[in-house]
């Protein structure tokens, strides 16, 4: 399934959208250096032990802490296969490999609700069609999740995605020691409400309501 999604992402990005993203990199000094150097993000190019040694408020530490918390690896991104232009193929590869940094920057988790919120942000920021198409997953949301998405995370994604600098131009490897809050400020990204915290509160509320109903039933002699 992941392979098919990756292939669809490449097919829908060509020709216009991937060229637009490449041109956005060419128009930015840092983006041009990334295109020239063509760095790759993987466990071979980033030392996990080094990242864990960084201060808690640093970009690198936020990234590795997010990887550890979510149980994911930087080695899970498929290689680009269906974009013929070598430079554009690298742009798509860079976007894919940077995805977990976007998660770390925003704090959004990997379960569906967090992924859809991040995809909405990415669509507003990159205009890659697949990121927008991914938001149809809201059809599978529970009512409470759908309400959160439309009232909290979609407005956040549109506002921040459109107003922030293009995140494809961040040279992550050079700013691992940078303060993550400072980076958000420079990019113009406001961290969204903690989705894990909201869900934890919701579960606690439902548990308390259930216990209250059970106590009420016991007091009335209802078995």
Backbone bond lengths (Angstrom), bond angles and torsions (degrees), N, CA, C in turn:
res aa  C-N    CA-C-N  psi(-1)  N-CA   C-N-CA  omega(-1)  CA-C   N-CA-C  phi
1 X - - - 1.462 - - 1.530 110.94 -
2 X 1.350 117.19 -45.40 1.465 120.84 179.68 1.516 110.56 -60.78
3 X 1.347 116.55 -37.68 1.457 121.28 178.95 1.527 110.58 -63.16
4 X 1.342 116.83 -43.89 1.461 120.75 -179.66 1.523 111.51 -65.50
5 X 1.337 116.34 -39.08 1.464 120.48 177.90 1.523 110.34 -63.89
6 X 1.350 116.45 -41.28 1.459 120.42 178.64 1.529 110.87 -63.31
7 X 1.336 116.42 -42.56 1.463 120.77 179.22 1.526 111.00 -63.93
8 X 1.335 116.49 -41.99 1.459 120.22 177.86 1.528 110.61 -63.89
9 X 1.320 116.36 -37.83 1.464 120.31 177.54 1.512 112.04 -59.85
10 X 1.318 116.13 -41.19 1.465 120.44 178.93 1.528 110.93 -69.42
11 X 1.318 116.01 -42.07 1.463 119.83 -177.87 1.521 112.09 -64.30
12 X 1.330 116.95 -40.27 1.465 120.07 -177.88 1.527 112.20 -79.40
13 X 1.342 117.13 -17.16 1.469 120.05 -179.21 1.524 112.57 -81.83
14 X 1.328 116.78 -20.66 1.462 120.06 -176.62 1.527 110.48 -102.67
15 X 1.344 115.56 146.92 1.464 125.91 -2.77 1.530 114.50 -90.79
16 X 1.333 117.48 -27.71 1.465 119.85 -166.69 1.524 113.36 -67.40
17 X 1.307 116.99 -51.42 1.467 120.14 -166.51 1.531 112.73 -68.90
18 X 1.329 116.53 -38.15 1.464 117.80 179.78 1.529 110.34 -71.40
19 X 1.345 117.28 -31.74 1.460 120.12 175.50 1.525 110.38 -67.46
20 X 1.342 116.09 -38.14 1.464 119.18 178.03 1.516 110.94 -62.25
21 X 1.350 116.59 -41.52 1.459 120.31 -179.83 1.530 110.51 -69.16
22 X 1.325 116.85 -39.04 1.471 119.50 176.20 1.526 110.63 -62.50
23 X 1.331 116.96 -42.37 1.468 120.07 179.63 1.523 111.29 -64.77
24 X 1.343 116.57 -33.14 1.465 119.90 176.19 1.522 110.38 -63.65
25 X 1.323 116.89 -35.31 1.464 120.75 176.73 1.525 111.02 -72.49
26 X 1.305 116.34 -40.12 1.468 119.96 -179.70 1.526 112.00 -66.39
27 X 1.320 116.95 -26.53 1.472 120.68 -178.83 1.526 112.46 -85.08
28 X 1.322 117.14 -3.12 1.463 122.05 -177.81 1.529 109.22 -116.85
29 X 1.330 119.06 133.89 1.478 120.78 -178.42 1.524 113.07 -57.18
30 X 1.327 116.87 -43.50 1.462 119.60 179.56 1.517 110.56 -70.74
31 X 1.316 117.12 -39.57 1.454 120.70 177.44 1.517 111.58 -59.85
32 X 1.328 116.52 -39.75 1.470 119.65 178.42 1.521 110.97 -64.34
33 X 1.331 116.76 -38.75 1.467 119.11 179.01 1.525 111.09 -66.88
34 X 1.338 116.74 -37.84 1.460 119.65 177.17 1.529 110.25 -62.07
35 X 1.332 116.12 -43.69 1.468 119.64 178.71 1.524 111.64 -64.55
36 X 1.313 116.08 -33.93 1.470 119.39 178.96 1.524 111.27 -72.59
37 X 1.343 116.79 -45.25 1.463 121.14 -175.14 1.528 112.70 -80.90
38 X 1.319 116.59 -30.89 1.462 124.21 -178.04 1.540 112.66 49.85
39 X 1.313 117.35 57.02 1.472 119.46 177.18 1.520 110.88 -69.43
40 X 1.318 116.36 155.11 1.459 122.19 176.92 1.529 109.16 -119.24
41 X 1.318 115.68 147.16 1.460 121.80 -179.65 1.521 108.94 -108.57
42 X 1.329 116.30 113.83 1.457 121.93 178.86 1.517 108.34 -159.38
43 X 1.327 116.72 175.26 1.461 120.22 177.72 1.523 111.46 -69.12
44 X 1.328 116.90 -13.62 1.463 120.42 177.24 1.523 111.42 -83.90
45 X 1.324 116.81 -28.28 1.470 119.68 -177.48 1.521 112.44 -98.63
46 X 1.333 117.09 -18.23 1.462 121.68 177.96 1.522 109.18 -119.66
47 X 1.330 116.95 122.95 1.455 121.50 178.76 1.528 109.68 -80.53
48 X 1.316 116.05 115.50 1.457 120.58 179.82 1.529 110.64 -62.87
49 X 1.314 116.96 -39.16 1.475 120.36 179.33 1.527 111.15 -63.14
50 X 1.325 115.91 -39.84 1.469 119.69 177.24 1.528 110.41 -64.72
51 X 1.313 116.74 -44.44 1.467 120.51 -179.89 1.524 111.18 -60.53
52 X 1.323 116.67 -39.24 1.469 120.43 179.88 1.524 112.49 -70.36
53 X 1.322 116.89 -18.08 1.466 120.46 179.89 1.524 112.33 -85.92
54 X 1.330 117.21 -8.90 1.460 121.45 -176.57 1.527 110.65 -76.96
55 X 1.339 117.76 159.53 1.471 121.06 177.36 1.523 111.39 -57.91
56 X 1.333 116.57 150.61 1.459 121.15 -175.56 1.528 113.35 -60.46
57 X 1.325 117.30 -28.78 1.462 120.00 -176.65 1.525 112.54 -91.40
58 X 1.329 118.23 9.05 1.464 120.97 -177.77 1.530 111.37 -86.89
59 X 1.327 115.62 160.22 1.467 121.31 178.75 1.522 110.66 -61.46
60 X 1.332 116.53 -47.10 1.457 120.16 -178.45 1.509 113.08 -62.54
61 X 1.335 116.84 -40.45 1.465 120.26 179.66 1.531 110.10 -69.65
62 X 1.319 118.02 -40.30 1.464 120.82 177.07 1.529 110.04 -60.38
63 X 1.325 116.18 -38.35 1.467 121.56 -179.93 1.524 111.02 -66.28
64 X 1.337 117.62 -51.85 1.463 119.57 -176.44 1.528 111.11 -70.14
65 X 1.346 117.32 -34.82 1.468 119.21 176.19 1.520 110.34 -63.11
66 X 1.336 116.91 -37.70 1.462 120.38 177.97 1.533 109.82 -66.79
67 X 1.338 117.90 -43.04 1.466 120.89 177.35 1.522 110.61 -58.13
68 X 1.333 115.98 -46.03 1.469 120.53 -178.91 1.520 111.26 -64.92
69 X 1.322 117.46 -43.34 1.456 121.72 -177.55 1.529 111.55 -64.97
70 X 1.334 115.96 -39.39 1.456 120.26 -176.32 1.529 112.73 -90.72
71 X 1.337 117.38 -9.34 1.455 120.85 179.25 1.518 113.46 68.14
72 X 1.332 116.77 38.69 1.466 120.94 -179.27 1.525 110.03 -119.39
73 X 1.318 115.37 170.14 1.462 122.34 -176.69 1.519 109.87 -129.69
74 X 1.340 118.30 150.27 1.469 119.87 176.24 1.528 113.12 -73.12
75 X 1.330 116.89 0.44 1.471 120.43 -176.23 1.523 113.45 -99.42
76 X 1.321 117.73 16.27 1.470 119.96 -173.50 1.526 113.60 -97.06
77 X 1.329 118.37 1.76 1.469 120.17 -175.47 1.520 111.38 -86.78
78 X 1.348 116.21 130.31 1.459 120.96 179.40 1.522 111.20 -68.07
79 X 1.329 114.99 148.68 1.459 120.40 175.21 1.523 109.59 -75.01
80 X 1.324 116.93 142.92 1.465 121.85 178.57 1.531 109.12 -70.40
81 X 1.324 116.47 132.63 1.469 120.14 -176.66 1.528 114.25 -125.85
82 X 1.326 118.14 -22.20 1.459 119.46 -169.12 1.523 114.33 -115.50
83 X 1.309 116.92 20.42 1.462 121.13 173.27 1.516 107.14 -114.90
84 X 1.320 116.92 115.61 1.462 121.16 -171.61 1.522 113.09 -74.18
85 X 1.324 117.38 -39.64 1.452 120.36 -179.21 1.531 109.41 -64.96
86 X 1.327 116.51 122.14 1.469 121.07 -173.70 1.524 112.42 -61.28
87 X 1.326 116.52 -41.79 1.453 119.83 -178.72 1.525 110.84 -68.43
88 X 1.321 116.98 -42.91 1.459 120.81 178.85 1.523 111.23 -66.63
89 X 1.332 116.82 -34.50 1.467 120.20 176.67 1.524 109.66 -62.26
90 X 1.328 116.10 -39.45 1.462 118.67 178.13 1.529 110.66 -66.50
91 X 1.318 117.93 -39.74 1.471 120.97 178.99 1.523 109.85 -57.39
92 X 1.351 117.45 -45.26 1.457 120.77 178.56 1.529 110.88 -64.56
93 X 1.328 116.35 -40.10 1.465 119.92 178.67 1.528 110.73 -63.82
94 X 1.317 115.97 -41.58 1.462 120.11 179.34 1.525 110.81 -63.65
95 X 1.315 116.11 -41.73 1.463 119.76 177.42 1.526 110.12 -58.77
96 X 1.319 117.10 -47.77 1.462 120.73 -178.91 1.531 111.65 -61.00
97 X 1.315 115.71 -46.46 1.459 119.29 -175.06 1.523 112.42 -73.17
98 X 1.331 117.26 -18.63 1.464 121.09 178.45 1.530 112.03 -86.99
99 X 1.329 117.06 -9.41 1.463 121.46 -172.50 1.524 112.50 -55.00
100 X 1.325 117.71 -41.94 1.467 120.00 -178.42 1.522 111.71 -69.84
101 X 1.327 117.62 -27.55 1.466 119.63 173.24 1.529 109.78 -66.06
102 X 1.340 117.53 -36.21 1.460 120.31 177.01 1.528 109.84 -63.84
103 X 1.337 116.07 -40.07 1.459 120.26 175.81 1.526 110.45 -59.63
104 X 1.339 115.99 -47.63 1.465 120.33 -178.17 1.524 111.03 -63.89
105 X 1.322 116.40 -37.92 1.458 121.51 -178.52 1.531 111.43 -66.37
106 X 1.316 116.15 -38.36 1.460 120.79 -177.79 1.524 113.27 -93.00
107 X 1.348 116.31 -23.41 1.452 120.60 -176.60 1.519 113.46 82.67
108 X 1.331 118.29 4.44 1.459 121.13 -178.86 1.525 111.16 -73.28
109 X 1.336 118.55 132.76 1.472 122.65 -177.22 1.522 112.17 -77.42
110 X 1.345 115.50 174.10 1.462 120.12 -174.92 1.519 114.00 -87.17
111 X 1.347 119.33 -13.98 1.465 117.15 179.10 1.527 109.08 -66.36
112 X 1.333 116.55 164.29 1.464 122.25 -164.74 1.523 114.09 -51.03
113 X 1.308 116.81 -42.85 1.466 119.59 -176.71 1.533 111.18 -61.37
114 X 1.338 116.01 -42.07 1.462 120.20 178.79 1.516 112.29 -70.55
115 X 1.342 116.52 -38.95 1.466 120.63 -179.89 1.528 111.25 -63.95
116 X 1.317 116.72 -42.92 1.469 120.08 -178.76 1.528 110.17 -65.73
117 X 1.329 117.00 -39.59 1.465 120.09 177.25 1.520 110.73 -61.89
118 X 1.345 116.82 -42.03 1.460 120.04 179.37 1.527 111.03 -68.96
119 X 1.325 117.61 -38.92 1.465 120.36 178.34 1.526 110.74 -62.48
120 X 1.323 117.20 -37.31 1.464 120.30 177.57 1.529 109.89 -63.76
121 X 1.338 116.15 -41.36 1.474 120.15 176.00 1.526 110.56 -62.21
122 X 1.335 116.34 -46.20 1.464 120.54 -178.94 1.528 111.39 -62.09
123 X 1.317 116.92 -39.03 1.460 119.29 179.21 1.524 110.93 -62.61
124 X 1.320 116.60 -45.22 1.466 119.96 179.47 1.523 111.08 -64.80
125 X 1.325 117.41 -29.71 1.464 121.11 -176.30 1.523 113.81 -90.31
126 X 1.346 117.05 -34.47 1.466 120.22 -175.06 1.523 113.85 -109.93
127 X 1.327 117.77 -23.86 1.466 125.34 -175.32 1.527 113.18 66.54
128 X 1.338 118.43 12.75 1.467 119.96 176.11 1.534 108.53 -66.72
129 X 1.327 118.04 123.50 1.472 120.67 -173.40 1.521 114.39 -56.71
130 X 1.337 117.41 -37.42 1.455 119.33 -175.93 1.524 111.75 -62.65
131 X 1.320 116.86 -32.60 1.461 119.32 178.60 1.525 110.39 -65.73
132 X 1.336 116.15 -36.61 1.455 119.55 177.22 1.522 111.76 -71.96
133 X 1.343 116.45 -40.78 1.460 120.33 179.85 1.525 111.35 -63.22
134 X 1.327 116.08 -30.00 1.469 119.99 -178.28 1.523 112.37 -63.60
135 X 1.323 116.80 -22.49 1.467 119.32 -177.07 1.524 112.71 -72.21
136 X 1.349 118.17 -9.57 1.467 119.34 176.35 1.530 110.43 -64.83
137 X 1.334 116.33 -11.95 1.470 120.25 177.87 1.529 111.39 -62.48
138 X 1.327 117.47 -13.76 1.473 119.14 177.73 1.525 110.83 -62.06
139 X 1.325 117.64 -18.96 1.467 120.88 178.22 1.527 110.89 -64.03
140 X 1.340 115.76 -22.93 1.462 120.28 179.60 1.523 112.25 -91.70
141 X 1.325 116.71 -4.14 1.464 120.80 -177.58 1.527 111.17 -69.28
142 X 1.312 115.11 149.58 1.460 121.21 168.82 1.532 107.30 -72.28
143 X 1.340 117.64 159.44 1.473 119.85 -178.10 1.528 113.84 -52.56
144 X 1.331 117.69 -43.09 1.473 120.35 -179.30 1.518 111.50 -65.43
145 X 1.334 116.93 -37.11 1.466 121.19 178.60 1.524 110.81 -68.01
146 X 1.335 115.48 -40.84 1.467 119.78 179.43 1.529 110.85 -65.07
147 X 1.323 116.09 -40.23 1.461 119.92 179.02 1.528 110.32 -64.41
148 X 1.341 117.29 -41.32 1.467 120.64 177.51 1.512 111.19 -62.47
149 X 1.331 115.89 -42.25 1.464 119.75 -177.60 1.529 111.11 -61.09
150 X 1.331 116.37 -48.25 1.461 119.56 -176.09 1.529 113.18 -75.57
151 X 1.323 117.43 -28.38 1.464 119.38 -177.15 1.528 113.29 -92.18
152 X 1.345 117.42 -26.65 1.466 120.62 -175.22 1.525 112.44 -118.38
153 X 1.333 116.40 -58.17 1.459 119.23 -166.51 1.520 114.78 -83.50
154 X 1.317 118.67 -33.82 1.464 119.07 176.34 1.531 111.00 -67.21
155 X 1.340 119.95 -46.89 1.472 118.83 175.69 1.530 112.34 -58.87
156 X 1.344 116.48 -40.06 1.471 119.96 177.15 1.523 110.19 -61.80
157 X 1.339 117.36 -46.41 1.459 121.75 -176.45 1.523 111.74 -62.39
158 X 1.317 116.86 -45.22 1.467 120.56 -178.55 1.523 110.71 -65.96
159 X 1.324 116.43 -48.28 1.460 120.58 -177.94 1.527 111.65 -62.53
160 X 1.321 116.96 -48.51 1.463 120.48 -176.55 1.525 111.95 -75.42
161 X 1.325 116.47 -38.67 1.458 118.90 179.60 1.515 112.70 -63.32
162 X 1.334 116.88 -40.89 1.462 120.85 -178.75 1.527 112.49 -75.95
163 X 1.329 116.82 -36.37 1.457 120.33 -173.22 1.526 114.09 -90.36
164 X 1.327 116.84 -21.24 1.469 119.84 -178.71 1.523 110.93 -74.78
165 X 1.320 115.41 158.88 1.458 120.27 170.95 1.526 108.24 -64.96
166 X 1.319 117.59 158.15 1.460 120.50 -176.99 1.527 109.43 -70.75
167 X 1.333 115.65 116.59 1.464 120.28 -172.91 1.520 112.79 -69.45
168 X 1.326 118.07 -14.73 1.457 120.56 177.01 1.531 110.93 -63.70
169 X 1.330 116.78 -19.69 1.467 120.94 -177.13 1.534 113.55 -92.17
170 X 1.322 117.45 9.34 1.459 119.92 177.31 1.528 109.15 -84.34
171 X 1.325 116.21 124.95 1.470 121.54 178.00 1.526 106.45 -90.46
172 X 1.323 116.46 82.06 1.463 122.09 -171.85 1.521 112.87 -54.42
173 X 1.313 115.94 -40.28 1.464 120.14 -175.87 1.530 112.92 -62.43
174 X 1.331 117.19 -22.58 1.468 120.82 -177.47 1.530 113.39 -93.96
175 X 1.328 117.67 -8.62 1.468 119.64 -174.12 1.529 112.05 -124.24
176 X 1.308 117.57 24.35 1.454 121.19 -176.89 1.524 112.19 -61.55
177 X 1.328 117.03 -29.00 1.469 120.46 -178.86 1.528 112.79 -91.73
178 X 1.316 116.57 -2.42 1.464 121.42 -178.18 1.519 110.93 -71.92
179 X 1.323 117.39 148.34 1.458 122.18 176.24 1.528 109.10 -64.95
180 X 1.335 117.42 126.16 1.459 121.02 -174.84 1.527 111.72 -66.32
181 X 1.328 117.22 -33.28 1.455 119.86 176.69 1.516 111.62 -66.84
182 X 1.326 115.87 -37.39 1.469 120.67 177.28 1.521 110.26 -64.76
183 X 1.331 116.33 -39.88 1.466 119.88 178.66 1.525 110.69 -64.07
184 X 1.325 117.30 -44.51 1.468 119.58 177.50 1.523 110.48 -57.44
185 X 1.320 116.11 -42.36 1.456 120.11 -179.73 1.522 111.14 -63.89
186 X 1.319 117.30 -42.83 1.468 121.63 179.60 1.523 111.55 -64.15
187 X 1.318 116.33 -37.76 1.461 120.44 -178.48 1.531 112.30 -80.80
188 X 1.333 116.26 -19.46 1.457 119.78 -177.01 1.510 112.42 82.29
189 X 1.347 116.43 35.60 1.463 121.59 -179.05 1.522 109.48 -113.28
190 X 1.314 116.09 126.11 1.456 121.80 173.61 1.528 108.23 -94.77
191 X 1.319 117.10 130.23 1.457 119.81 179.44 1.524 109.63 -67.29
192 X 1.334 118.01 130.62 1.471 119.95 -178.50 1.521 112.18 -72.32
193 X 1.310 115.41 168.47 1.461 121.38 175.50 1.523 108.73 -57.65
194 X 1.338 116.77 137.95 1.463 122.50 -177.37 1.532 110.25 -62.87
195 X 1.332 115.87 109.30 1.463 120.66 -176.46 1.521 111.61 -67.10
196 X 1.322 116.97 -38.64 1.465 119.63 178.49 1.527 110.94 -61.65
197 X 1.338 116.01 -40.39 1.465 120.75 -179.69 1.533 110.38 -65.31
198 X 1.342 116.57 -42.30 1.467 120.59 179.01 1.527 110.22 -60.75
199 X 1.333 116.40 -46.19 1.467 120.25 -178.48 1.528 111.29 -66.20
200 X 1.339 116.33 -36.33 1.464 120.29 177.73 1.527 110.58 -64.49
201 X 1.344 115.95 -43.00 1.463 119.66 177.70 1.528 111.47 -63.39
202 X 1.328 116.14 -39.62 1.463 120.85 -179.97 1.523 111.20 -64.12
203 X 1.337 116.26 -42.48 1.469 119.74 177.83 1.528 111.04 -64.13
204 X 1.349 116.23 -40.82 1.468 120.22 179.74 1.530 110.47 -64.78
205 X 1.334 116.68 -39.47 1.464 120.39 179.13 1.521 110.78 -63.89
206 X 1.330 117.20 -45.09 1.459 120.76 -179.52 1.528 110.98 -65.39
207 X 1.339 115.99 -37.75 1.453 119.67 178.78 1.524 110.77 -65.14
208 X 1.336 115.84 -42.10 1.466 120.16 179.28 1.533 111.03 -64.68
209 X 1.343 116.86 -40.32 1.462 120.65 178.82 1.528 111.20 -64.94
210 X 1.333 115.87 -39.67 1.469 120.04 179.01 1.520 110.52 -64.32
211 X 1.344 115.80 -44.63 1.462 120.21 -179.91 1.530 110.79 -63.95
212 X 1.349 116.31 -37.79 1.467 120.43 178.83 1.525 110.67 -64.97
213 X 1.333 117.01 -40.31 1.465 120.44 178.57 1.525 110.92 -65.58
214 X 1.326 115.79 -39.94 1.459 119.79 179.53 1.525 110.96 -65.95
215 X 1.348 116.90 -40.86 1.463 120.07 178.17 1.528 110.88 -65.01
216 X 1.341 114.58 -39.12 1.462 119.38 178.63 1.529 110.55 -64.40
217 X 1.321 116.41 -40.09 1.465 121.06 178.54 1.514 110.80 -64.84
218 X 1.349 116.40 -41.78 1.476 119.82 -179.99 1.525 110.77 -63.87
219 X 1.356 116.38 -39.35 1.461 119.61 -177.72 1.512 111.95 -67.94
220 X 1.345 116.60 -23.70 1.468 120.77 179.32 1.519 111.10 -94.50
221 X 1.332 115.33 2.28 1.465 119.14 179.67 1.498 114.15 75.52
222 X 1.352 116.27 23.36 1.456 120.86 179.80 1.522 109.09 -92.75
223 X 1.333 117.61 123.81 1.468 121.19 -179.41 1.520 109.75 -95.50
